[in-house]
Amino acid sequence: MSQNKGGRPVKMNKKYQFFISSTYEDLKEERQKVIQSILSMNQFPVGMEMFSAADEEQWEIIKETIRSSDYYIVIVGTKYGSLIPDGPDAGISYTEKEYNYAAEQKIPIFGFIMDNAAKIDYYKTETDPGKMAKLLAFKEKVKQKYVKFWKNPDELAAQVSQSISKAVLKGDRPGWVRTTDFDIEESYGEILRLTKRVHVLEALNADLKLENIRKPNLWVEIRRDTLGEEGEHDPCEDVRISGNCAYFTVRPISMGDIQEKLLYRDILGREHEADAHEVKMFRHICQNGFPILFYVHNDGDARATGVRVRWKFPNELLVLSLKELMEYITPEEPGFVKNSYENWDQRFFSPDEQDEDIPGADDSEIDAPETTPSMNAASEENHLNTDQFISFDELISISDIADLLDPAEGNEVVSIFAGEVRFEKEEVKHKSGDWLRGIYVLPVKAGEFVIECEIICNEYADVVTQRIKVVIQ
């Protein structure tokens, strides 16, 4: 960070280094596309083209390069790669060795796995049974972190570009800055000035510790987000809050109105189709997720300045931006022709849900789509999706859903990313507080989970941690 004339921090124009790891011969075209994508976004790609991974001295250089990289990209195709012949890593591939080292160094990892439906040449497939087993195990390891699936080099390049854009927006890696972006001599002078200031403040702080001074007391409360005015229908009827703990019940999804596919129309009345699997995935997201809000309290006797709060969600609770979700599922109004948006809502809600308010959506004058005749209770029960929870891997098999599950919404106060939400406020007055909303949570399994909350402000010497429990039934 540098400072402008007003003394406020200014973000420098950082460039980030991306280490690209994969097998080589079978993924030459894919690697080239990814490198071009990274370069087109004015970032730095590095990879095996620079090294000979079989050389132990080169491995030391590779380790240093991974450590100095801001992000690690692993591309997994249909070959496992050459095995390391000896040493502590004997029996695994060089790609997996690089992956393990990046994970060990806590470098943020972007995983891109070839979709099973992708068309590939036979010579690019793994034929060794032993390597095939290792490849499957490696894929499972990569899928423990957030991944995307691709079918061709162009789709892979587009996905990498999206991930890079979100990484740059997040901006929490060291990166690289041109030396011409700041005055070195002026920076030295500023460092000396700040050092003197630190000594003065340390002395003042030591004196203040001896006194009974006023201070803020920050803590976070989870609340149900009814998304409407008092008295309106509450779309979160399955959410219950008790003792700063959230309880949510997941329900089966009705698919009785869908056979093999659903035909629906867009704003221009053009016909599209969605297969039953896609409809099931979207209905699950819309009907078995829930919006929540957090309230940041300050019940101390002094204001809190420079307030920063970070929520870390467990892998079992996926985080979406409610704004991005609603922009995707809510029709643009008005429709241009008579049958605009016909069966549009049916993609996201089963007929028995469509009369209820869509979470977060405004009232719409669009008529409810026609549905098939209602079935008797026994028939309807047969059409319920008894698998009430859908895994992350299955959800991201739909590319649009994969994008929704990788949010990157940010403003001066709130930032929403995959698995993490941040709140920054210049001030929270004493005996007051501030809302944080726009968070949509999608559980992928039943159980009791914990959201880790870290709270800091200028008046705190250390980070304060808080745990918020969420029970999914």
NUMIDREN-896729 format. One record per residue (C-alpha): residue number from 1; residue in one letter; x, y, z. Coordinates in Angstrom, 2 decimals, padded with zeros to 5 digits, always signed. Example, Ala and Ser with C-alpha at 12.3 -4.5 7.8 and 13.67 -1.06 7.14 Angstrom:
<1 A <+012.30 -004.50 +007.80>>,
<2 S <+013.67 -001.06 +007.14>>,
This chain:
<1 M <+000.00 +000.00 +000.00>>,
<2 S <+001.06 +003.58 -000.66>>,
<3 Q <-000.69 +006.75 +000.51>>,
<4 N <-002.20 +009.63 -001.40>>,
<5 K <-001.90 +013.26 -000.38>>,
<6 G <-004.82 +012.88 +002.00>>,
<7 G <-003.02 +010.09 +003.83>>,
<8 R <-005.50 +007.39 +002.78>>,
<9 P <-004.18 +004.01 +001.61>>,
<10 V <-004.06 +003.49 -002.15>>,
<11 K <-003.88 +000.05 -003.73>>,
<12 M <-000.91 -000.40 -006.02>>,
<13 N <-001.23 -002.00 -009.42>>,
<14 K <-000.13 -005.50 -008.45>>,
<15 K <+000.77 -008.29 -010.85>>,
<16 Y <+000.46 -011.89 -009.70>>,
<17 Q <+002.53 -014.96 -010.51>>,
<18 F <+000.66 -018.16 -011.44>>,
<19 F <+002.51 -021.49 -011.38>>,
<20 I <+001.04 -023.92 -013.95>>,
<21 S <+001.35 -027.61 -013.18>>,
<22 S <+000.20 -030.55 -015.32>>,
<23 T <+001.41 -033.43 -017.43>>,
<24 Y <+003.02 -032.04 -020.56>>,
<25 E <+002.82 -034.03 -023.80>>,
<26 D <-000.94 -034.67 -023.63>>,
<27 L <-001.82 -031.13 -022.51>>,
<28 K <+000.45 -028.97 -024.69>>,
<29 E <-002.43 -027.13 -026.34>>,
<30 E <-004.27 -026.65 -023.05>>,
<31 R <-001.17 -025.28 -021.34>>,
<32 Q <-000.55 -022.85 -024.20>>,
<33 K <-004.13 -021.58 -023.99>>,
<34 V <-003.83 -021.07 -020.25>>,
<35 I <-000.50 -019.25 -020.61>>,
<36 Q <-002.04 -016.96 -023.23>>,
<37 S <-005.01 -016.25 -020.94>>,
<38 I <-002.74 -015.31 -018.05>>,
<39 L <-000.57 -013.09 -020.25>>,
<40 S <-003.64 -011.41 -021.77>>,
<41 M <-004.65 -010.36 -018.24>>,
<42 N <-001.19 -008.83 -017.65>>,
<43 Q <-000.21 -011.48 -015.09>>,
<44 F <+002.85 -013.77 -014.91>>,
<45 P <+002.66 -017.48 -015.85>>,
<46 V <+005.45 -019.89 -014.94>>,
<47 G <+005.65 -023.64 -015.39>>,
<48 M <+007.54 -026.73 -016.41>>,
<49 E <+008.59 -025.18 -019.72>>,
<50 M <+011.31 -023.52 -017.65>>,
<51 F <+012.52 -026.64 -015.84>>,
<52 S <+013.60 -030.25 -016.10>>,
<53 A <+011.59 -031.80 -013.27>>,
<54 A <+013.68 -034.98 -013.24>>,
<55 D <+016.76 -033.05 -012.13>>,
<56 E <+017.12 -032.81 -008.33>>,
<57 E <+018.86 -029.44 -008.58>>,
<58 Q <+016.05 -028.21 -010.80>>,
<59 W <+013.56 -029.42 -008.18>>,
<60 E <+015.08 -026.99 -005.69>>,
<61 I <+014.51 -024.20 -008.24>>,
<62 I <+010.94 -025.41 -008.81>>,
<63 K <+010.27 -025.33 -005.06>>,
<64 E <+011.57 -021.78 -004.85>>,
<65 T <+009.43 -020.79 -007.83>>,
<66 I <+006.30 -022.31 -006.25>>,
<67 R <+007.04 -020.55 -002.97>>,
<68 S <+007.40 -017.21 -004.75>>,
<69 S <+004.19 -017.72 -006.76>>,
<70 D <+000.96 -016.12 -005.63>>,
<71 Y <-001.26 -018.90 -006.98>>,
<72 Y <-000.86 -022.51 -008.12>>,
<73 I <-002.86 -023.84 -011.08>>,
<74 V <-003.12 -027.61 -011.55>>,
<75 I <-004.61 -029.00 -014.78>>,
<76 V <-005.58 -032.67 -014.66>>,
<77 G <-006.27 -034.54 -017.88>>,
<78 T <-006.42 -038.27 -018.59>>,
<79 K <-002.75 -039.18 -018.01>>,
<80 Y <-001.03 -039.43 -014.66>>,
<81 G <+002.47 -038.73 -015.91>>,
<82 S <+005.95 -040.09 -015.28>>,
<83 L <+006.63 -041.65 -011.89>>,
<84 I <+009.44 -040.50 -009.63>>,
<85 P <+011.86 -043.47 -009.50>>,
<86 D <+013.34 -043.08 -006.02>>,
<87 G <+013.51 -040.95 -002.91>>,
<88 P <+010.75 -040.02 -000.45>>,
<89 D <+008.33 -039.27 -003.31>>,
<90 A <+009.00 -042.47 -005.26>>,
<91 G <+005.91 -043.83 -007.01>>,
<92 I <+004.02 -040.56 -007.51>>,
<93 S <+004.09 -038.26 -010.53>>,
<94 Y <+006.04 -035.02 -010.75>>,
<95 T <+002.74 -033.14 -011.07>>,
<96 E <+001.44 -034.62 -007.83>>,
<97 K <+004.77 -033.84 -006.15>>,
<98 E <+004.42 -030.19 -007.17>>,
<99 Y <+000.79 -030.18 -005.98>>,
<100 N <+001.75 -031.60 -002.59>>,
<101 Y <+004.46 -028.99 -002.17>>,
<102 A <+002.12 -026.11 -003.08>>,
<103 A <-000.45 -027.38 -000.57>>,
<104 E <+002.26 -027.75 +002.08>>,
<105 Q <+003.34 -024.13 +001.48>>,
<106 K <-000.33 -023.01 +001.70>>,
<107 I <-000.26 -021.49 -001.79>>,
<108 P <-003.88 -020.91 -002.99>>,
<109 I <-004.69 -023.69 -005.47>>,
<110 F <-006.96 -023.53 -008.52>>,
<111 G <-007.85 -027.00 -009.77>>,
<112 F <-009.10 -027.71 -013.32>>,
<113 I <-010.06 -031.31 -014.09>>,
<114 M <-011.02 -032.63 -017.52>>,
<115 D <-014.70 -033.53 -017.63>>,
<116 N <-015.50 -037.21 -018.20>>,
<117 A <-017.66 -036.14 -021.17>>,
<118 A <-014.73 -034.47 -022.95>>,
<119 K <-013.67 -035.85 -026.34>>,
<120 I <-010.04 -037.01 -026.27>>,
<121 D <-007.65 -038.89 -028.54>>,
<122 Y <-006.91 -042.45 -027.50>>,
<123 Y <-003.16 -041.87 -027.31>>,
<124 K <-003.78 -039.21 -024.65>>,
<125 T <-005.47 -041.65 -022.27>>,
<126 E <-003.79 -043.57 -019.48>>,
<127 T <-003.51 -047.29 -020.27>>,
<128 D <-001.37 -048.49 -017.36>>,
<129 P <-003.77 -049.89 -014.70>>,
<130 G <-001.48 -048.82 -011.88>>,
<131 K <-001.24 -045.26 -013.18>>,
<132 M <-005.00 -045.17 -013.82>>,
<133 A <-005.60 -045.91 -010.13>>,
<134 K <-003.09 -043.24 -009.10>>,
<135 L <-004.77 -040.73 -011.46>>,
<136 L <-008.20 -041.36 -009.92>>,
<137 A <-006.76 -040.95 -006.41>>,
<138 F <-005.01 -037.73 -007.45>>,
<139 K <-008.28 -036.33 -008.85>>,
<140 E <-009.98 -037.03 -005.54>>,
<141 K <-007.17 -035.22 -003.74>>,
<142 V <-007.51 -032.16 -006.02>>,
<143 K <-011.29 -032.15 -005.56>>,
<144 Q <-010.84 -031.63 -001.82>>,
<145 K <-010.35 -027.97 -002.78>>,
<146 Y <-012.48 -025.90 -005.15>>,
<147 V <-012.24 -027.20 -008.74>>,
<148 K <-013.81 -026.63 -012.15>>,
<149 F <-014.36 -029.15 -014.94>>,
<150 W <-013.53 -028.42 -018.59>>,
<151 K <-014.24 -030.16 -021.90>>,
<152 N <-011.88 -028.41 -024.33>>,
<153 P <-008.89 -026.00 -024.31>>,
<154 D <-011.03 -022.90 -024.96>>,
<155 E <-013.39 -023.69 -022.09>>,
<156 L <-010.39 -024.29 -019.84>>,
<157 A <-008.86 -020.93 -020.80>>,
<158 A <-012.16 -019.16 -020.08>>,
<159 Q <-012.42 -020.79 -016.66>>,
<160 V <-008.84 -019.84 -015.80>>,
<161 S <-009.57 -016.23 -016.81>>,
<162 Q <-012.60 -016.15 -014.50>>,
<163 S <-010.60 -017.53 -011.59>>,
<164 I <-007.79 -015.03 -012.19>>,
<165 S <-010.25 -012.12 -012.29>>,
<166 K <-011.67 -013.17 -008.93>>,
<167 A <-008.20 -013.68 -007.46>>,
<168 V <-007.13 -010.19 -008.56>>,
<169 L <-010.33 -008.74 -007.08>>,
<170 K <-009.67 -010.52 -003.79>>,
<171 G <-006.14 -009.08 -003.79>>,
<172 D <-004.90 -010.86 -000.66>>,
<173 R <-001.61 -012.17 -002.09>>,
<174 P <+001.76 -010.35 -002.06>>,
<175 G <+002.05 -009.94 -005.83>>,
<176 W <+004.60 -007.81 -007.64>>,
<177 V <+004.75 -004.03 -007.98>>,
<178 R <+006.86 -001.96 -010.38>>,
<179 T <+009.48 +000.09 -008.56>>,
<180 T <+008.44 +003.07 -010.68>>,
<181 D <+005.03 +003.02 -008.98>>,
<182 F <+006.46 +004.70 -005.91>>,
<183 D <+009.30 +007.04 -004.90>>,
<184 I <+011.97 +004.99 -003.09>>,
<185 E <+013.59 +007.95 -001.33>>,
<186 E <+010.20 +009.24 -000.21>>,
<187 S <+009.37 +005.74 +001.04>>,
<188 Y <+012.55 +005.60 +003.12>>,
<189 G <+011.63 +008.95 +004.67>>,
<190 E <+008.11 +007.68 +005.38>>,
<191 I <+009.52 +004.54 +007.02>>,
<192 L <+011.69 +006.63 +009.35>>,
<193 R <+008.76 +008.87 +010.21>>,
<194 L <+006.51 +005.91 +010.93>>,
<195 T <+009.21 +004.21 +013.01>>,
<196 K <+009.43 +007.28 +015.25>>,
<197 R <+005.64 +007.38 +015.42>>,
<198 V <+005.54 +003.71 +016.46>>,
<199 H <+007.95 +004.39 +019.33>>,
<200 V <+005.79 +007.29 +020.53>>,
<201 L <+002.61 +005.21 +020.31>>,
<202 E <+004.23 +002.29 +022.10>>,
<203 A <+005.12 +004.59 +024.97>>,
<204 L <+001.60 +006.01 +025.05>>,
<205 N <+000.13 +002.53 +024.91>>,
<206 A <+002.22 +001.42 +027.87>>,
<207 D <+000.87 +004.35 +029.89>>,
<208 L <-002.72 +003.72 +028.82>>,
<209 K <-002.53 +000.09 +029.89>>,
<210 L <-002.03 +001.34 +033.44>>,
<211 E <-005.30 +003.28 +033.28>>,
<212 N <-008.88 +002.11 +033.15>>,
<213 I <-009.67 +003.34 +029.63>>,
<214 R <-012.86 +003.12 +027.61>>,
<215 K <-012.83 +000.57 +024.80>>,
<216 P <-015.17 -001.05 +022.27>>,
<217 N <-016.53 -004.56 +022.57>>,
<218 L <-017.30 -006.12 +019.19>>,
<219 W <-019.18 -009.36 +018.64>>,
<220 V <-021.23 -010.90 +015.85>>,
<221 E <-024.80 -012.18 +015.88>>,
<222 I <-026.34 -014.39 +013.20>>,
<223 R <-029.92 -013.61 +012.24>>,
<224 R <-032.56 -014.84 +009.85>>,
<225 D <-032.79 -012.64 +006.75>>,
<226 T <-036.51 -012.34 +005.96>>,
<227 L <-035.62 -010.22 +002.90>>,
<228 G <-038.77 -008.15 +003.25>>,
<229 E <-040.67 -005.69 +005.38>>,
<230 E <-042.33 -006.67 +008.63>>,
<231 G <-045.50 -008.62 +007.97>>,
<232 E <-044.41 -009.92 +004.57>>,
<233 H <-044.09 -013.62 +003.81>>,
<234 D <-040.90 -015.04 +005.27>>,
<235 P <-039.14 -017.28 +002.69>>,
<236 C <-036.84 -018.67 +005.39>>,
<237 E <-039.45 -020.66 +007.30>>,
<238 D <-037.08 -023.62 +007.57>>,
<239 V <-034.45 -021.51 +009.36>>,
<240 R <-034.53 -021.13 +013.12>>,
<241 I <-032.14 -019.03 +015.22>>,
<242 S <-031.55 -019.81 +018.87>>,
<243 G <-028.68 -018.69 +021.05>>,
<244 N <-026.63 -017.39 +018.10>>,
<245 C <-026.97 -020.79 +016.44>>,
<246 A <-028.77 -021.40 +013.14>>,
<247 Y <-030.88 -024.51 +012.49>>,
<248 F <-031.96 -025.37 +008.93>>,
<249 T <-033.99 -028.26 +007.55>>,
<250 V <-033.33 -029.53 +004.02>>,
<251 R <-036.36 -030.86 +002.15>>,
<252 P <-036.70 -033.32 -000.74>>,
<253 I <-037.04 -031.76 -004.18>>,
<254 S <-040.16 -032.56 -006.17>>,
<255 M <-039.46 -033.54 -009.79>>,
<256 G <-042.87 -034.99 -010.62>>,
<257 D <-043.57 -032.31 -013.24>>,
<258 I <-040.37 -033.07 -015.19>>,
<259 Q <-039.82 -036.17 -017.30>>,
<260 E <-036.64 -035.95 -019.39>>,
<261 K <-036.43 -032.19 -019.94>>,
<262 L <-038.12 -028.83 -019.40>>,
<263 L <-038.89 -026.39 -022.22>>,
<264 Y <-038.87 -022.72 -021.21>>,
<265 R <-038.68 -019.31 -022.93>>,
<266 D <-036.48 -016.26 -022.46>>,
<267 I <-037.29 -012.52 -022.59>>,
<268 L <-037.73 -012.67 -026.39>>,
<269 G <-039.92 -015.76 -026.26>>,
<270 R <-037.17 -017.98 -027.67>>,
<271 E <-037.42 -021.61 -026.61>>,
<272 H <-034.66 -023.31 -024.60>>,
<273 E <-034.44 -026.67 -022.90>>,
<274 A <-032.95 -027.90 -019.64>>,
<275 D <-032.56 -031.59 -018.90>>,
<276 A <-033.98 -033.09 -015.71>>,
<277 H <-030.55 -033.25 -014.04>>,
<278 E <-029.96 -029.51 -014.53>>,
<279 V <-033.45 -028.65 -013.26>>,
<280 K <-032.88 -030.81 -010.19>>,
<281 M <-029.59 -029.04 -009.43>>,
<282 F <-031.09 -025.54 -009.73>>,
<283 R <-034.17 -026.44 -007.70>>,
<284 H <-031.96 -027.81 -004.98>>,
<285 I <-029.98 -024.56 -004.80>>,
<286 C <-033.08 -022.34 -004.77>>,
<287 Q <-035.16 -024.45 -002.39>>,
<288 N <-032.53 -025.85 -000.02>>,
<289 G <-030.30 -022.84 +000.57>>,
<290 F <-031.04 -019.96 +002.91>>,
<291 P <-030.09 -016.27 +003.19>>,
<292 I <-028.58 -015.12 +006.46>>,
<293 L <-027.35 -011.83 +007.79>>,
<294 F <-024.79 -010.97 +010.40>>,
<295 Y <-025.10 -008.06 +012.82>>,
<296 V <-021.82 -006.63 +014.11>>,
<297 H <-022.48 -005.32 +017.63>>,
<298 N <-020.43 -002.81 +019.60>>,
<299 D <-021.79 -002.83 +023.14>>,
<300 G <-018.61 -001.33 +024.59>>,
<301 D <-018.25 +002.23 +025.87>>,
<302 A <-016.11 +003.54 +022.98>>,
<303 R <-016.39 +003.55 +019.20>>,
<304 A <-014.45 +000.98 +017.18>>,
<305 T <-012.41 +002.25 +014.21>>,
<306 G <-010.88 +000.34 +011.31>>,
<307 V <-013.24 -002.58 +011.95>>,
<308 R <-012.46 -005.75 +009.98>>,
<309 V <-014.41 -008.99 +010.36>>,
<310 R <-013.82 -012.23 +008.44>>,
<311 W <-016.11 -015.26 +008.43>>,
<312 K <-014.62 -018.62 +007.35>>,
<313 F <-017.21 -021.19 +006.31>>,
<314 P <-016.59 -024.96 +006.46>>,
<315 N <-016.60 -026.98 +003.22>>,
<316 E <-020.02 -028.39 +004.13>>,
<317 L <-021.61 -024.91 +003.91>>,
<318 L <-021.20 -023.39 +000.45>>,
<319 V <-021.33 -019.60 +000.19>>,
<320 L <-023.10 -017.80 -002.66>>,
<321 S <-023.71 -014.14 -003.32>>,
<322 L <-027.48 -013.61 -002.99>>,
<323 K <-027.22 -010.76 -005.48>>,
<324 E <-025.52 -012.97 -008.12>>,
<325 L <-028.05 -015.77 -007.53>>,
<326 M <-031.03 -013.45 -007.88>>,
<327 E <-029.62 -011.80 -011.00>>,
<328 Y <-029.41 -015.28 -012.53>>,
<329 I <-032.85 -016.62 -011.63>>,
<330 T <-034.97 -013.46 -011.70>>,
<331 P <-036.43 -012.56 -015.12>>,
<332 E <-035.65 -009.21 -016.68>>,
<333 E <-038.88 -007.25 -016.90>>,
<334 P <-040.91 -006.70 -018.90>>,
<335 G <-041.06 -009.56 -021.39>>,
<336 F <-041.01 -008.46 -025.00>>,
<337 V <-043.63 -010.90 -026.29>>,
<338 K <-046.73 -012.60 -024.93>>,
<339 N <-045.03 -015.86 -024.02>>,
<340 S <-041.83 -014.34 -022.61>>,
<341 Y <-040.49 -016.34 -019.65>>,
<342 E <-042.96 -019.17 -020.11>>,
<343 N <-041.96 -021.93 -017.62>>,
<344 W <-038.98 -019.79 -016.54>>,
<345 D <-039.61 -020.19 -012.79>>,
<346 Q <-040.18 -023.92 -013.26>>,
<347 R <-036.42 -024.36 -013.76>>,
<348 F <-035.81 -023.18 -010.20>>,
<349 F <-038.95 -024.10 -008.26>>,
<350 S <-041.27 -027.08 -008.41>>,
<351 P <-044.94 -026.17 -009.07>>,
<352 D <-045.94 -026.44 -005.41>>,
<353 E <-043.22 -023.86 -004.56>>,
<354 Q <-043.90 -021.31 -007.29>>,
<355 D <-046.74 -019.55 -005.48>>,
<356 E <-044.34 -018.71 -002.66>>,
<357 D <-042.04 -015.71 -002.80>>,
<358 I <-038.66 -016.32 -004.40>>,
<359 P <-035.98 -015.62 -001.76>>,
<360 G <-034.70 -012.11 -002.37>>,
<361 A <-036.87 -011.40 -005.43>>,
<362 D <-039.33 -008.56 -005.79>>,
<363 D <-042.97 -009.26 -006.60>>,
<364 S <-043.40 -010.11 -010.28>>,
<365 E <-046.43 -009.65 -012.51>>,
<366 I <-045.40 -012.58 -014.71>>,
<367 D <-048.07 -015.28 -014.66>>,
<368 A <-047.15 -018.61 -013.09>>,
<369 P <-046.29 -021.15 -015.81>>,
<370 E <-048.70 -023.88 -016.69>>,
<371 T <-047.83 -027.21 -015.11>>,
<372 T <-048.87 -030.78 -015.60>>,
<373 P <-052.03 -031.95 -013.78>>,
<374 S <-051.47 -032.56 -010.10>>,
<375 M <-050.74 -036.10 -009.11>>,
<376 N <-052.11 -038.01 -006.15>>,
<377 A <-050.09 -038.19 -002.95>>,
<378 A <-048.65 -041.64 -003.62>>,
<379 S <-047.51 -040.67 -007.11>>,
<380 E <-046.00 -037.41 -005.88>>,
<381 E <-044.02 -039.23 -003.19>>,
<382 N <-042.47 -041.43 -005.87>>,
<383 H <-041.25 -038.36 -007.71>>,
<384 L <-039.56 -036.73 -004.72>>,
<385 N <-035.81 -036.61 -004.86>>,
<386 T <-034.99 -038.70 -001.80>>,
<387 D <-031.32 -037.66 -001.98>>,
<388 Q <-031.92 -034.51 +000.02>>,
<389 F <-028.25 -033.48 -000.14>>,
<390 I <-026.33 -033.04 -003.38>>,
<391 S <-022.54 -033.14 -003.35>>,
<392 F <-020.33 -030.27 -004.39>>,
<393 D <-018.88 -032.35 -007.24>>,
<394 E <-022.33 -033.00 -008.67>>,
<395 L <-023.38 -029.36 -008.35>>,
<396 I <-020.39 -027.98 -010.23>>,
<397 S <-021.00 -030.38 -013.10>>,
<398 I <-023.34 -027.59 -014.33>>,
<399 S <-021.09 -024.74 -015.49>>,
<400 D <-023.51 -021.94 -014.52>>,
<401 I <-023.82 -023.41 -011.04>>,
<402 A <-020.02 -023.69 -010.80>>,
<403 D <-019.82 -019.94 -011.44>>,
<404 L <-022.46 -019.21 -008.78>>,
<405 L <-020.51 -021.33 -006.28>>,
<406 D <-017.39 -019.25 -006.96>>,
<407 P <-018.69 -015.78 -006.02>>,
<408 A <-016.63 -012.61 -006.22>>,
<409 E <-018.84 -009.77 -005.09>>,
<410 G <-017.13 -006.86 -003.41>>,
<411 N <-017.61 -003.24 -002.40>>,
<412 E <-016.09 -000.91 +000.17>>,
<413 V <-017.86 -002.68 +003.06>>,
<414 V <-018.69 -006.29 +002.12>>,
<415 S <-016.79 -008.89 +000.05>>,
<416 I <-018.19 -012.37 -000.64>>,
<417 F <-015.91 -015.14 -001.91>>,
<418 A <-016.04 -018.95 -002.00>>,
<419 G <-015.95 -020.07 +001.64>>,
<420 E <-015.24 -016.61 +003.01>>,
<421 V <-017.01 -013.32 +003.74>>,
<422 R <-015.32 -010.07 +004.76>>,
<423 F <-016.64 -006.91 +006.39>>,
<424 E <-014.71 -003.64 +006.60>>,
<425 K <-016.02 -000.44 +008.16>>,
<426 E <-014.22 +002.73 +009.11>>,
<427 E <-016.26 +003.02 +012.29>>,
<428 V <-018.88 +001.23 +014.38>>,
<429 K <-020.22 +003.56 +017.07>>,
<430 H <-020.52 +002.40 +020.66>>,
<431 K <-023.90 +001.04 +021.76>>,
<432 S <-024.63 +000.52 +018.08>>,
<433 G <-023.92 -001.89 +015.24>>,
<434 D <-024.04 -002.58 +011.53>>,
<435 W <-025.74 -005.09 +009.22>>,
<436 L <-024.05 -007.46 +006.80>>,
<437 R <-026.44 -009.14 +004.37>>,
<438 G <-026.44 -010.62 +000.87>>,
<439 I <-025.08 -014.05 +001.95>>,
<440 Y <-026.75 -017.23 +000.73>>,
<441 V <-025.73 -020.54 +002.33>>,
<442 L <-026.15 -023.94 +000.65>>,
<443 P <-025.46 -027.03 +002.81>>,
<444 V <-024.12 -030.19 +001.17>>,
<445 K <-024.58 -032.58 +004.11>>,
<446 A <-026.32 -032.91 +007.45>>,
<447 G <-024.51 -032.27 +010.70>>,
<448 E <-023.30 -029.62 +013.11>>,
<449 F <-020.82 -027.14 +011.63>>,
<450 V <-018.93 -024.06 +012.80>>,
<451 I <-018.40 -020.72 +011.08>>,
<452 E <-015.14 -019.24 +012.34>>,
<453 C <-015.30 -015.48 +012.87>>,
<454 E <-012.23 -013.22 +013.28>>,
<455 I <-012.74 -009.67 +014.60>>,
<456 I <-010.15 -006.88 +014.77>>,
<457 C <-010.18 -003.10 +015.02>>,
<458 N <-007.63 -000.36 +015.69>>,
<459 E <-008.41 -000.45 +019.39>>,
<460 Y <-007.70 -004.19 +019.73>>,
<461 A <-004.19 -005.50 +020.30>>,
<462 D <-005.09 -008.97 +019.00>>,
<463 V <-007.68 -010.67 +016.84>>,
<464 V <-010.80 -011.78 +018.69>>,
<465 T <-012.28 -015.07 +017.52>>,
<466 Q <-015.89 -016.18 +017.72>>,
<467 R <-017.58 -019.41 +016.65>>,
<468 I <-021.09 -019.52 +015.21>>,
<469 K <-022.78 -022.92 +015.10>>,
<470 V <-024.99 -024.08 +012.21>>,
<471 V <-027.02 -027.28 +012.48>>,
<472 I <-028.30 -028.86 +009.26>>,
<473 Q <-031.03 -031.49 +009.46>>,
